Amino acid sequence: QTEQQLRQRTEDLLDSCIAEIKKYSGQQFSYEVHWNKPGLPFLTEPGALVQACQAVIQAETGLETVLSTSGGTSDGRFIAPTGAQVVELGPVNDTIHKVNERVCSADLETLSRIYQGVLLRLLT
């Protein structure tokens, strides 16, 4: 559903609930809905952090990276509006947030080398 459809559905449900309450109580009710979107998707503009991550990932894995905001909820959405560069860089995990979540130890070793490489690029 689109944002507008979700808003309309919410208001329709509220109107329906209020109509039921009025029918049984005889009372008048009014309400206001104030929408707040604190966690919008983000995409960090290319900069030193993004470039370091892309270069080290390619050097360690041979893979080209793709910048994306997919993948679920992220605390990065709260940090990005400050203007800081934000990347999420973790292990590949098809069992994330599921029963028996697990990750391959070899992936963690690769990730450790990537983290070290990124830090070295940024600090030297």
Secondary structure, 3 states (H helix, E strand, C coil): CCHHHHHHHHHHHHHHHHHHHHHHHCCCCCCCCCCCCCCCCCCCCCCHHHHHHHHHHHHHHCCCCCCCCCCCCCCHHHHHHHCCCCCCCCCCCCCCCCCCCCCCHHHHHHHHHHHHHHHHHHHC
